[in-house]
Amino acid sequence: MLVVGVNSGTSVDSIDVAICKVSDHEQNFTTQISEHIIPIPRLQLIAFGSIPWESHVRQRIFHLMRSQQLSAKDFCEMNVVIGEAFKSAIEKVLLDHDIDVKLIQVIGSHGQTIYHQVESNALRKDQGNSQATTDLVCENISSSSYRMIKSTLQLGDPSCMARLGIPVISNFRVNDVALGGQGAPLTSLFDFLLLRHPTKWRAIQNIGGIGNVTFVPPLNFSIDTQDASSLVVSFDTGPGNALIDDCVRIVTKGISQMDLDGKMASSGTRNETLFNHLCEFYKPYFEMPYPKTSGRELFGHDQVQQFIEQIHPNEDYSMDPSMANSLVATFTDLTAYSITRAYSLVISNLKIQTNNFEVVVAGGGQHNPHLMKRLSEMLSQEFGESPNSIRILSHEQLDSSQALNSNAKEAMLFALLAYLHEQGRVANLPSVTGALRACMLGSKTPAL
């Protein structure tokens, strides 16, 4: 089956489109998720493209995420605007690779996450009150008066894409949330089905806007139950690139959108006062038991702005590059620290031997050499026998049977999920999300 997967992450950098050939393994290999026996699929990437968002649309998306003063009209319009942008991105990738649209059998669209509200991001600042204190935020976590409706919202009208004459599977998170789950991370299924090591535990880390990790057991791991999926641990580790990017935008007054190649951070020295404040502020999330998920509502622009103003009020960072670089270095270290703290929770709970696990990294963060250096240093200091003893691999460096284009991974995930939906198979891991049971994911919009 030829399937398109399309996605835009929390950094809102681009629309990623993966065209994949998906089928069941010819040797009829199977695995188990809860009581369901699942054929292990084969996934081959045929073509991939990453289409940058138009700047004005990107700004409108960020405005949807942050503003508390938008109307229903704004959300209604942007649902179609995002859907049309996804459709255009699919058309461009098909055209660029000379693939006939009539060959595509189904599209899997994640849409654009606007808000994701589950238990673990009760730690979030009242964005309408810039004077809210850290103490108040932390107090709200355990406050019996705090009431939250679990919900998740991704925009991008699937009917726009269905006009290509192809059915669309979308809205992948809501079924899991309806069954009491976190609705995330969805990549854990991809990692469990396709990326287990023969003899080692793997920590498969994605560093997009938000960081998330999936720990998968080795294929030879001996357990009493046949449900190997019950061993999978997956959750959001905390900030990925989001806070780093926000910091860069603030200190460059919007001239730069990201720390390209980690050059600003590598030229700066961590501000220890700010770093300690950040670690203390986010400590409730970092130490919260998994499964847990989060998003821009917790790790967002407003928090970055307020922390920077507390440390350097009324400063013109463009006049002092060393100060700007120091701030970017500090938020970069926070991402590496949050990942290291997350691994400590898992390795301790599962009693994993630190000489029997490896780290595989994907997402935009893998292209930041300074972030990768700091992550390796912190992991080696925490778990290794010597400096840089914990090796970090890319997906491209895996065995040839598992190697893949890491930039395409998330889009490939939604091709896989669309395929599983069409086959009528469950696609969530209850041990990961906390859902009451395994279920199918997604809703189908017929071809138009």
ROTOR-67028 format. One record per atom (N, C-alpha, C, O): x negated, y, z negated. Coordinates in steps of 0.001 Angstrom, whole numbers, plus 500000, padded with zeros to 6 digits. Layout:
ROTOR-67028
XYZ;...
END
This chain:
ROTOR-67028
499147498813500000;500000500000500000;499110501238500000;498170501318499209;499391502209500877;498646503463500922;499408504500500102;500564504813500388;498741505024499083;499391505869498085;498602507164497927;497372507155497968;499314508282497746;498686509561497429;498869509840495947;499975509722495418;497783510211495275;497855510704493910;497471512167493909;496484512541494543;498222513005493213;497951514446493212;498092514982491793;499004514607491057;497163515873491424;497090516318490043;496428517687489961;495593518039490794;496815518454488943;496094519671488560;495943519647487056;496928519490486334;494711519803486570;494449519672485147;494686520946484367;495133521952484917;494381520895483071;494661522027482190;493757523222482464;494070524337482047;492629523007483166;491774524139483521;492339524926484701;491935526063484947;493287524309485439;493944524942486584;492909525449487593;493035526553488124;491894524638487846;490863525020488808;491291524706490240;491093525507491153;491886523517490416;492197523076491773;493266522002491730;493591521455490677;493804521716492912;494736520604493092;493940519460493709;493414519589494815;493854518352493001;493096517201493474;494024516200494142;495072515849493599;493632515750495314;494440514812496102;493590513592496430;492532513716497048;494047512420496021;493364511160496329;494291510276497152;495444510050496787;493772509787498257;494521508833499085;493879507471498872;492700507269499165;494673506542498356;494139505255497898;494877504079498531;496075504142498807;494136503031498744;494730501748499107;494840500930497830;493834500644497182;496052500556497472;496290499851496214;496966498525496498;497910498453497285;496477497472495853;497068496139496007;496760495328494767;495933495732493949;497413494193494619;497064493284493538;495793492526493911;495519492286495086;495022492155492887;493767491444493121;494035490141493862;494952489391493526;493207489887494887;493459488703495717;493244487398494962;493741486356495388;492507487434493841;492294486220493055;493324486064491937;493184485217491055;494352486896491993;495474486811491055;495051486948489595;495610486294488715;494054487807489344;493662488093487967;494799488846487266;495449489705487862;495024488512486002;496077489177485235;495534489586483866;494493489106483416;496267490479483227;496007490832481841;497356491007481166;498401490814481789;497332491372479891;498579491481479147;498687492841478478;497727493338477890;499876493436478578;500226494654477848;501494494349477069;502557494129477650;501368494338475739;502465493877474888;502874492488475342;502029491596475422;504147492282475641;504577490938476078;504576490791477591;505011489762478110;504096491796478305;504153491800479764;502836491299480377;501762491791480033;502925490348481259;501774489878482014;501659490746483268;502593490820484067;500516491398483434;500332492389484490;499241491925485459;498116491667485031;499552491813486751;498480491564487713;497481492729487705;497883493892487675;496199492421487731;495187493469487768;495075493987489204;494797493211490119;495288495277489407;495274495820490771;493860496098491270;492909496165490492;493749496255492558;492535496744493203;492846498128493759;493899498341494360;491930499062493556;492158500452493945;490958500926494757;489834500967494258;491208501279495998;490140501747496884;490439503171497325;491511503453497860;489479504071497094;489644505462497497;489352505593498987;488258505272499449;490344506066499727;490199506252501175;489749507666501503;488906507870502377;490312508639500800;489965510045501059;490264510855499805;491135510504499008;489520511948499650;489717512816498487;489466514261498883;488569514559499672;490267515145498325;490066516575498525;490471517344497291;491394516955496575;489771518444497047;490062519306495909;490318520712496444;489410521377496943;491559521145496332;491987522404496937;492125523465495850;492997523340494990;491289524510495862;491371525546494814;492734526237494819;493341526462495866;493184526560493618;494405527346493498;494176528753494028;493096529314493844;495173529325494682;495117530749495000;495095531519493683;495817531183492745;494268532542493624;494017533220492354;495290533783491726;495453533726490507;496183534320492535;497387534922491957;498330533856491405;499020534092490413;498363532678492045;499199531591491523;498594531060490233;499311530779489272;497268530923490214;496579530449489017;496871531365487826;497114530891486716;496844532674488063;497123533609486978;498570533486486499;498844533617485306;499487533237487421;500885533064487016;501061531798486175;501865531777485243;500307530741486504;500372529503485715;499862529753484306;500497529346483334;498711530424484187;498195530743482854;499180531617482081;499320531481480866;499856532508482790;500838533380482138;501989532543481578;502485532821480487;502408531532482315;503458530636481822;503012529934480544;503797529772479609;501752529521480511;501239528791479354;501172529664478106;501378529177476994;500885530955478286;500544531809477152;501672532726476687;501800533002475494;502484533195477624;503436534241477285;504651533683476559;505102532571476834;505167534468475636;506412534120474953;507565535016475423;508633535033474812;507340535750476500;508346536713476937;508769536479478386;509192537413479068;508658535239478855;509064534930480224;510516534469480255;511044533967479263;511142534647481397;512548534270481552;512657532882482189;511676532327482685;513867532342482161;514125531076482851;513826531215484337;513405530253484979;514042532412484889;513766532664486296;512293532419486617;511976531846487659;511397532845485739;509969532643485971;509624531159486067;508886530742486960;510160530372485145;509881528936485157;510520528267486372;509924527378486982;511711528688486715;512418528117487863;511636528367489151;511457527454489956;511175529593489345;510412529937490544;509089529186490604;508713528657491650;508386529142489474;507070528517489478;507152527007489676;506210526400490186;508245526407489287;508430524981489550;508345524704491050;507736523723491477;508958525576491839;508936525419493298;507583525861493871;507044525210494767;507044526958493357;505745527446493846;504673526365493669;503870526135494573;504658525711492519;503675524653492260;503955523443493146;503030522839493689;505223523092493290;505575521971494170;505147522201495604;504645521289496262;505345523425496094;504933523753497467;503404523734497600;502873523322498631;502709524179496561;501244524151496600;500733522716496639;499765522424497341;501374521816495893;500995520402495929;501241519822497324;500410519085497854;502387520164497908;502709519672499252;501654520142500252;501179519351501066;501288521408500198;500290521962501119;498931521296500934;498219521037501904;498578521022499679;497293520369499400;497263518959499991;496257518539500565;498370518234499848;498447516882500429;498309516944501947;497573516164502551;499026517882502546;498961518023504010;497536518333504475;497078517799505485;496849519188503740;495485519563504136;494538518375504074;493738518168504986;494626517590502999;493726516443502858;494022515390503920;493100514788504470;495287515166504207;495637514225505281;495083514698506616;494537513906507384;495223515994506891;494741516551508152;493216516496508227;492654516122509256;492549516873507128;491086516890507114;490484515509507364;489389515395507915;491201514466506957;490680513106507103;491395512324508197;491252511106508307;492177513057509012;492838512458510172;493665511223509800;493568510177510441;494478511368508751;495353510290508295;496790510666508607;497255511739508222;497481509801509292;498873510040509689;499766509981508451;499734508998507710;500553511015508225;501440511076507067;502397509892507038;502844509490505964;502721509326508202;503671508203508258;503101506926507652;503843505981507382;501778506893507436;501163505710506837;501292505694505317;501129504651504684;501589506869504731;501676506972503273;503027506428502816;504070506824503336;503003505522501843;504239504872501393;504844505505500143;506051505404499921;504011506161499321;504549506809498129;503523507829497633;502320507684497854;504026508858496961;503190509884496332;503391509811494820;504518509684494339;502300509891494085;502368510001492633;501903511385492224;500732511714492410;502787512203491675;502449513589491319;502570513805489814;503625513582489221;501467514242489210;501519514576487793;502176515924487567;502798516140486527;502048516837488526;502504518200488307;501473518983487515;500348518527487313;501865520157487073;500992521023486280;501547521129484865;502648521642484662;500788520647483889;501245520760482500;501313522226482090;500346522975482229;502478522614481581;502678523967481061;502657523951479537;502126524864478905;503236522912478956;503243522801477503;503381521337477117;504134520581477732;502632520954476077;502675519574475592;502713519635474082;501713519959473441;503888519318473501;504109519527472071;504454518200471405;505559517679471554;503486517668470670;503698516433469917;503135516641468519;502649517727468205;503195515608467668;502833515817466259;501452516426466089;501270517332465276;500486515943466842;499115516300466560;498749517723466953;497674518202466591;499625518413467690;499292519818467887;500257520736467143;500583521830467603;500706520258465972;501375521172465049;500397522231464580;500793523315464153;499089521898464665;498054522895464369;497929523829465558;497132523585466464;498694524873465559;498568525847466631;498941527212466083;499773527331465184;498341528192466612;498518529539466080;499810530160466598;500209529946467742;500438530920465745;501577531718466173;501042532801467106;500478533798466655;501226532593468418;500618533502469377;501274534881469351;500750535831469932;502403534987468687;503021536294468564;502482537094467393;502835538260467214;501619536462466587;501079537149465416;499566537036465429;499010536060464925;498903538018465996;497455537967466133;496742538068464795;495534537839464728;497464538409463717;496844538527462400;496962537243461601;496494537171460465;497588536222462190;497751534962461456;496392534421461059;495444534499461841;496281533885459883;494987533441459377;494830531945459535;495799531210459725;493576531514459451;493282530092459516;494005529338458412;494517528241458640;494052529918457217;494704529242456105;496167528978456403;496689527909456087;496830529955457013;498244529797457327;498434528709458360;499355527899458252;497570528684459363;497677527662460403;497518526278459816;498299525376460116;496493526106458966;496244524795458372;497386524389457437;497739523213457354;497952525358456746;499061525080455829;500259524539456586;500988523683456084;500463525048457810;501636524645458576;501627523173458950;502676522596459235;500442522558458949;500367521157459340;501171520286458394;501879519371458816;501052520582457112;501711519744456122;502988520364455564;503612519803454664;503367521492456086;504533522183455548;505807521421455859;506075521102457017;506585521131454845;507831520395455053;508861521244455784;509826520714456334;508662522557455792;509630523430456457;509360523555457949;510171524108458692;508192523029458390;507852523157459806;508603522103460600;508475520910460324;509375522524461568;510157521596462386;509727521730463836;509652522833464377;509452520612464446;508984520617465815;509766519596466623;510032518489466155;510134519979467846;510793519064468767;509740518504469709;509136519252470478;509516517196469658;508532516585470543;508971516771471991;510105516457472353;508068517281472808;508436517578474190;507187517782475022;506113518084474504;507352517611476318;506257517845477255;506851518360478556;507914517908478981;506163519308479191;506694519925480407;505604520048481463;504586520712481264;505849519384482601;505001519540483782;505865520100484910;506946519583485191;505380521159485551;506104521759486663;505504521315487996;504343520912488073;506318521399489035;505920521014490382;507027520193491006;506985518963490960;508014520847491587;509220520191492091;508868519078493071;508339519353494148;509156517810492713;508819516697493609;509576516743494935;509128516156495920;510708517427494973;511476517516496221;510684518234497308;510849517949498495;509817519171496897;508976519862497886;508088518860498613;507976518892499839;507458517970497851;506586516960498446;507377515908499205;506897515368500202;508576515615498743;509410514607499407;509803515039500817;510199514206501632;509696516351501114;509989516824502467;508964516309503484;509175516428504691;507869515745503005;506913515117503915;507447513804504459;506806513169505297;508630513390503983;509199512114504420;508687510944503604;508723509799504055;508203511235502387;507615510213501524;508278510301500144;508449511401499618;508652509165499550;509190509217498185;508115509653497199;506927509401497401;508554510313496129;507618510861495138;507969510319493752;509123510350493325;506938509820493064;507087509442491653;506447510550490830;505299510923491072;507180511076489862;506689512193489053;507199512062487626;507833511067487274;506920513067486808;507425513104485431;506964511865484651;507779511159484059;505669511615484658;505136510365484116;505081510316482592;504995509225482029;505127511448481909;504887511429480466;506153511253479617;506070510770478488;507307511634480138;508477511801479268;509030510482478727;509554510463477613;508935509392479465;509466508120478955;508719507683477701;509331507216476741;507401507835477709;506616507464476536;506961508351475351;507072507867474224;507134509650475596;507504510578474518;508884510220473970;509100510278472759;509820509850474846;511167509483474413;511154508249473508;512047508069472679;510130507400473675;510003506202472844;509089506449471644;508568505510471041;508903507732471308;508140508070470116;506652508186470323;505904508353469359;506199508100471578;504779508174471857;504292509595472064;505067510551472048;502979509708472261;502356511006472489;502458511431473960;502237512598474284;502790510495474840;502849510821476269;501480511025476881;501372511498478012;500429510675476151;499059510898476609;498119510131475669;498524509740474574;496881509917476089;496353510129477430;496806509017478382;496877507848478003;497105509400479610;497537508430480614;496369507662481219;496551506552481718;495174508241481178;494015507596481808;493626506292481124;492890505494481703;494104506062479909;493728504844479192;494129503591479961;493426502582479910;495250503647480671;495674502489481451;494684502208482578;494315501055482805;494257503237483275;493267503106484350;491997502462483796;491459501525484387;491526502966482668;490291502464482078;490429501008481648;489514500208481841;491580500670481064;491808499303480595;491885498313481753;491308497228481684;492587498680482803;492769497759483921;491526497629484796;491253496554485330;490774498713484947;489750498739485998;488313498921485523;487393498688486307;488073499329484264;486728499760483902;486140499086482660;485255499663482026;486593497900482294;486005497221481143;484645496609481505;484457496086482604;483706496685480559;482366496104480725;482409494625480331;483183494250479450;481596493787480962;481622492353480610;481293492068479146;481884491169478547;480344492830478553;479876492481477211;479833493640476222;479595493405475038;480053494879476654;479926496039475774;481239496802475641;482056496838476561;481416497408474472;482457498413474339;482070499623475190;480893499956475325;483074500262475752;482831501491476501;483668502626475943;484858502476475666;483007503774475786;483717505023475505;483777505780476820;482764506280477307;484967505858477386;485138506506478681;485715507897478425;486887508052478083;484864508893478598;485168510264478192;485484511129479401;484701511211480348;486631511766479354;486948512778480363;486791514157479727;487300514413478635;486083515033480423;485937516415479946;486528517335481000;485824517848481871;487847517534480901;488525518523481724;488731519759480864;487845520135480096;489895520398480987;490194521506480098;490203521025478656;489638521664477769;490853519890478438;490876519194477158;490060517922477310;490073517305478375;489349517518476263;488595516270476304;489448515108475828;490229515252474887;489304513962476470;489949512754475959;489049511555476170;488245511522477102;489189510577475302;488343509388475365;489208508134475309;490254508112474660;488759507100475995;489344505768475873;488225504806475493;487235504679476213;488388504130474359;487488503040473985;488129501735474455;489237501401474036;487433500996475326;487953499724475819;487012498602475397;485793498763475454;487570497461474972;486730496349474521;486080495642475703;486560495752476831;484990494916475455;484381494141476532;485301493019476988;486181492578476248;485086492569478204;485906491487478743;485724490190477963;486625489351477940;484574490019477326;484309488773476591;484694488864475121;484369487971474338;485391489949474736;485738490141473325;486757489096472905;487791488933473553;486468488392471823;487335487307471362;488337487833470340;487960488444469340;489622487587470608;490678488018469685;491706486897469545;491803486013470396;492472486953468450;493476485919468209;494669486056469150;495266485062469563;495007487302469481;496137487535470370;495671487670471811;494525488046472059;496529487371472744;496207487515474158;496373488950474628;495973489286475743;496964489810473786;497215491193474186;495967492032473965;495817492675472926;495073492024474948;493830492792474833;494097494286474763;493278495038474235;495232494725475289;495518496165475271;495687496690473852;495552497891473618;495982495804472902;496156496243471515;494845496732470905;494850497389469864;493722496413471552;492416496852471065;492008498217471605;491053498821471116;492724498699472602;492343499959473246;492659501129472324;493731501192471722;491716502046472225;491899503290471469;491718504446472440;490727504499473169;492658505360472452;492558506492473370;493260507696472774;494360507581472233;492624508847472875;493213510067472314;492445511276472822;491369511146473406;493008512448472594;492345513694472961;491310514040471896;491639514157470716;490060514202472320;488983514499471379;488994515951470929;488468516280469866;489594516824471740;489627518255471415;489331519078472642;489728518702473744;488638520202472480;488369521057473634;487410520387474608;486472519699474206;487661520599475887;486721520186476913;486057521433477453;485186522019476811;486481521832478648;485954523069479237;486786524293478897;486347525419479130;487985524096478349;488940525201478218;488376526374477423;488413527511477894;487854526113476226;487362527206475391;486091527821475972;485878529028475866;485245526987476586;484037527506477238;484426528471478355;483896529578478448;485367528033479207;485804528880480319;486441530170479824;486188531246480366;487275530054478781;487914531253478228;486865532227477702;486975533436477905;485854531699477029;484785532545476501;484060533265477639;483783534462477551;483754532523478709;483057533137479851;483905534248480455;483383535317480773;485188534016480617;486065535045481193;486089536294480323;486097537415480831;486100536095479016;486163537234478104;484867538032478143;484897539255478279;483729537352478026;482461538077477902;481996538657479234;481170539570479249;482521538137480376;482164538720481679;483276539601482225;483193540082483355;484316539813481427;485476540620481841;486095540081483134;486508540843484007;486147538764483234;486805538117484361;485959537987485610;486430537448486612;484729538462485582;483870538351486767;483515536896487038;483490536459488188;483241536150485973;482954534715486094;484086533930485442;484637534344484422;484425532793486045;485505531959485535;484989530755484758;485754530101484049;483696530456484885;483127529283484228;481622529471484090;481031530326484750;481012528668483232;479557528710483043;478929527762484052;478691526593483749;478663528263485241;478166527435486337;476826526805485967;475861527496485640;476794525467486027;475585524688485711;475088524920484289;473937524613483979;475944525458483423;475570525663482032;474473526688481826;473776526662480812;474317527596482788;473181528532482732;473298529537481593;472296529888480970;474523530005481314;474670530962480215;474369530283478877;473613530815478064;474962529110478651;474765528420477375;473308528026477169;472781528137476063;472663527567478232;471270527132478100;470335528305477838;469213528116477368;470799529530478143;469989530731477885;470286531350476536;469642532322476144;471253530800475822;471658531385474552;471317530503473371;470925529347473528;471473531066472191;471271530354470933;472589530341470171;473265531364470075;472949529195469637;474230529060468947;474359530046467788;473445530193466976;475500530713467725;475824531592466607;476361530713465473;477484530215465547;475553530527464425;475906529576463376;477147530006462599;477949529167462191;477302531300462395;478486531774461671;479757531443462436;480716530923461866;479763531748463733;480928531444464563;481148529936464652;482281529466464545;480078529185464844;480211527729464969;480840527135463707;481723526283463800;480397527572462549;480957527057461293;482423527437461146;483227526636460669;482779528657461554;484186529069461496;485044528206462423;486143527796462051;484544527931463622;485278527107464576;485478525682464040;486569525119464128;484414525121463489;484509523755462959;485509523690461807;486255522718461686;485527524713460969;486457524738459847;487888524936460325;488812524305459812;488069525813461307;489403526096461829;490022524845462457;491196524547462239;489219524120463240;489738522949463956;489548521647463190;489879520576463700;489026521724461987;488779520519461187;490022519649461016;489918518427461120;491204520238460756;492397519388460620;492661518533461853;493087517385461729;492412519083463049;492606518257464251;491477517245464399;491735516073464676;490242517672464220;489110516768464405;489192515567463469;488787514468463848;489705515755462260;489763514678461279;491105513965461242;491278513006460490;492049514421462041;493366513788462085;493250512380462668;492572512198463679;493888511384462066;493816510026462609;494397509961464020;495344510676464347;493831509113464831;494377508876466171;495496507842466076;495536507091465101;496417507771467060;496449508530468318;496876509977468101;497692510278467229;496313510855468902;496662512274468826;496397512894470188;495499512466470913;497170513883470523;496979514601471777;497098516090471517;497662516519470511;496562516861472434;496623518300472272;496607518968473631;496692518306474665;496496520291473618;496519521031474871;496120522471474650;495539522819473622;496439523311475631;496028524710475599;496744525488474483;496290526561474084;497861524947473983;498552525640472916;497730525626471616;497951526464470742;496804524701471485;495904524674470331;494518525185470696;493938525988469965;493990524726471813;492660525136472254;492826526116473408;492659525759474574;493160527362473063;493561528320474084;492837529649474013;492021529897473126;493161530490474971;492517531788475171;492663532688473951;491703533351473559;493845532724473346;494080533640472235;493166533346471051;492660534265470407;492954532041470761;492062531688469659;490638532161469944;489960532686469060;490190531969471196;488840532390471568;488698533897471394;487722534374470817;489681534642471899;489648536101471810;489558536554470355;488766537435470022;490359535958469506;490392536383468106;489110536026467365;488634536815466548;488542534855467633;487294534483466977;486144535387467407;485324535796466585;486092535691468688;485022536566469184;485156537955468579;484157538562468192;486380538465468492;486578539807467926;486218539844466445;485744540864465945;486444538722465736;486063538681464322;484559538753464149;484065539371463206;483820538112465071;482365538078464968;481734539353465528;480812539911464931;482232539807466670;481669540986467341;482799541939467740;483141542007468920;483385542672466799;484490543577467150;484034544715468058;482992545333467844;484854544969469079;484653546131469958;483309546139470679;482777547210470971;482752544967470971;481475544896471668;481692544853473181;482686544311473663;480751545427473910;480728545329475366;479662544297475721;478471544605475773;480116543064475966;479183541959476167;478373542118477449;477263541596477556;478928542839478423;478207543028479676;476938543841479460;476020543793480279;476884544595478346;475702545398478048;474671544603477245;473550545069477046;475041543414476788;474137542596475981;474277541136476399;474998540377475752;473596540733477476;473705539354477974;473333538308476931;473910537221476925;472391538606476055;471980537619475053;473133537299474107;473299536151473695;473938538318473760;475094538096472905;476132537240473626;476707536323473038;476368537545474901;477316536764475686;476865535314475793;477668534397475623;475585535106476073;475064533741476208;475166532978474896;475441531778474889;474944533674473786;475057533038472473;476475532555472217;476673531461471689;477459533358472586;478854532959472395;479201531740473240;479849530813472755;478775531735474500;479055530596475379;478351529342474849;478930528256474874;477122529477474376;476400528338473800;477146527773472598;477160526560472387;477759528643471816;478475528217470614;479712527406470970;479956526360470369;480497527870471936;481693527121472335;481319525834473066;482060524853473006;480185525828473751;479709524599474385;479348523564473326;479689522389473462;478664523992472282;478329523083471187;479579522552470494;479597521410470034;480629523378470418;481864522917469788;482447521731470546;482922520777469929;482417521778471871;482929520645472652;482112519392472376;482685518330472133;480784519489472406;479936518325472128;480161517806470707;480195516596470484;480311518709469760;480554518325468364;481895517599468224;481988516592467523;482927518110468889;484259517503468760;484268516076469298;484931515204468738;483537515840470377;483453514491470939;482708513564469981;483126512427469764;481616514045469415;480839513234468475;481660512882467246;481615511747466771;482410513850466727;483265513571465560;484331512541465911;484639511670465097;484892512627467098;485921511674467517;485359510256467563;486010509312467116;484156510109468099;483541508782468188;483261508213466801;483349507003466597;482925509074465854;482666508610464492;483894507923463905;483784506900463229;485074508503464176;486314507907463676;486508506500464219;486833505576463473;486308506343465523;486576505054466172;485546504008465774;485902502887465411;484276504369465839;483210503413465559;483297502910464122;483031501739463848;483669503794463216;483844503389461825;485050502474461662;484956501445460993;486179502831462264;487402502049462100;487316500677462738;487786499692462169;486711500607463930;486647499338464658;485369498557464378;485180497452464885;484497499144463565;483236498486463201;482439498084464445;481937496965464547;482341499007465367;481587498776466598;480101498925466320;479682499893465684;479306497981466787;477854498087466667;477375499170467629;477662499123468826;476645500144467095;476253501278467938;475260500901469024;475048501677469955;474647499727468926;473772499268470010;474537498460471041;473948497881471953;475865498423470889;476687497628471803;477811498455472400;478908497949472642;477531499732472638;478509500533473351;477794501538474237;476658501931473972;478480501942475289;477926502924476208;478984503966476527;480180503721476372;478535505122476971;479420506253477232;479450506525478735;478409506617479386;480655506651479268;480851506983480677;481646508284480732;482712508382480125;481142509277481449;481753510610481447;482287510979482827;481654510712483848;483451511593482834;484052512128484054;484605513513483754;484550513976482615;485134514169484768;485723515490484599;484717516584484891;483525516330485065;485221517802484940;484378518935485301;483202519133484364;482156519630484784;483354518751483094;482294518946482127;481023518183482435;479939518579482006;481146517085483178;479952516293483502;478984517069484396;477808516719484489;479479518124485054;478635518916485952;477937520067485222;477233520868485837;478140520137483908;477484521146483081;476273520497482408;476432519824481390;475066520684482953;473890519989482411;473621520295480933;473189519421480181;473879521535480529;473620521886479128;474599521172478203;474203520696477139;475868521089478590;476851520357477788;476462518889477680;476539518313476595;476043518269478792;475633516864478764;474399516666477879;474297515665477170;473475517610477921;472277517525477081;472643517601475604;472149516815474795;473510518550475256;473896518696473853;474719517499473374;474589517077472224;475564516952474248;476343515779473870;475423514585473614;475594513867472628;474453514375474497;473505513274474310;472725513442473015;472513512474472285;472298514668472728;471528514922471507;472362514660470258;471884514044469305;473617515131470266;474459514939469079;474839513474468888;474833512979467761;475169512773469975;475514511354469869;474319510535469386;474463509644468549;473144510844469918;471936510101469524;471587510370468067;471150509468467352;471780511610467629;471519511936466238;472477511200465309;472096510776464218;473735511050465754;474756510418464910;474671508895464937;474824508245463903;474428508325466119;474539506873466278;473260506177466739;473121504966466567;472332506922467317;471183506304467960;470028506040467020;469986506535465894;469091505246467513;467891504918466750;466767505902467022;465776505934466292;466914506711468076;465899507695468435;466560508797469246;467677508611469729;465899509949469409;466484511035470218;466826510561471625;466044509855472261;467999510955472099;468469510624473441;468569509117473684;468450508658474821;468788508349472610;468892506902472762;470272506455473227;470432505329473699;471268507322473100;472596507004473620;472662507487475060;472625508690475320;472760506563475981;472757506901477401;474165507283477849;475144506623477500;474246508339478612;475525508785479163;475510508548480665;474648509066481374;476470507762481148;476554507413482555;477687508167483222;478660508547482569;477564508379484499;478691508862485297;479406507660485888;478872506551485876;480596507868486399;481316506772487055;480570506284488291;480660505111488653;479847507168488925;479096506792490118;477952505838489795;477488505111490674;477487505829488537;476359504988488137;476771503604487658;475913502801487292;478059503312487653;478521501999487221;478213500944488274;477815501257489395;478406499684487887;478255498570488818;479091498816490070;480144499451490007;478621498314491197;479287498613492477;480757498218492496;481547498817493225;481134497219491706;482535496801491691;483428497772490937;484650497727491080;482825498666490122;483598499613489323;483275501067489629;484017501960489220;482194501319490333;481783502701490611;482870503430491390;483527502851492256;483047504701491072;484042505503491784;483634506960491763;482748507365491010;484292507736492597;484092509184492642;484759509786491410;485985509865491340;483947510213490434;484512510678489174;485366511923489345;486287512151488560;485076512732490356;485901513910490603;487312513525491026;488258514291490841;487442512329491595;488734511881492113;489522511052491112;490663510678491380;488925510762489961;489516509762489064;490943510085488636;491815509217488696;491195511315488208;492539511624487698;493581511570488811;494703511118488586;493224512022489994;494165511901491108;494390510430491449;495508510033491778;493333509620491373;493468508177491609;494397507539490574;495150506617490887;494333508044489337;495222507538488294;496678507649488713;497451506713488510;497067508785489297;498476508974489633;498875508181490878;500054507887491077;497906507839491704;498183506869492771;498459505503492153;499389504808492563;497646505117491161;497855503835490476;499208503802489777;499933502813489882;499558504876489061;500835504905488340;502024504846489296;503034504211488993;501909505500490437;502983505433491428;503141504004491948;504257503513492122;502011503350492190;502048501949492653;502718501057491609;503566500235491954;502346501210490331;502945500386489285;504444500644489163;505221499721488918;504847501913489337;506281502223489308;507011501487490434;508073500903490219;506433501523491629;507064500854492773;507128499348492585;508015498689493127;506185498797491811;506190497359491543;507055496996490334;507194495819490000;507634498003489682;508494497757488530;507747497307487292;508271496518486507;506506497805487100;505663497345485999;505494498422484924;505543499620485206;505295497970483703;505029498900482606;503687499578482846;502809499019483503;503534500786482310;502315501548482599;501816502367481413;500901503176481568;502398502173480237;501854502844479046;501256501796478117;501600500616478198;500372502225477247;499775501338476246;500261501781474874;499753502765474337;501237501079474288;501782501501472993;500730501637471898;500867502481471012;499678500815471947;498625500924470933;497895502248471027;497289502702470056;497952502866472194;497261504135472430;498170505320472133;497783506238471411;499375505300472689;500255506469472604;501123506479471350;501614507531470938;501315505295470740;502200505207469589;503652504986469959;504525505064469094;503934504709471236;505314504452471666;505833503155471040;505053502268470692;507143503056470904;507755501879470299;507512500619471119;507423499524470564;507406500766472433;507196499607473291;506647500059474638;506653501244474971;506175499085475396;505690499360476747;506881499629477657;507949499044477477;506700500515478637;507796500846479523;507245501312480865;506057501604480993;508134501377481874;507781501997483146;507650503503482936;508301504089482071;506798504105483746;506617505556483684;507002506188485013;506776505617486080;507590507379484927;507887508144486122;509328508087486574;510072507170486226;509710509082487357;511027509156487985;510836509274489481;509872509886489939;511747508694490249;511585508635491698;512487509635492406;513691509697492156;511878510417493294;512612511299494199;512519510690495590;511413510486496089;513640510394496229;513566509733497539;512998510663498614;513011511886498475;512511510057499666;512008510827500809;513114511687501381;514275511280501429;512742512880501816;513741513801502382;513417514070503855;514135514819504518;
END
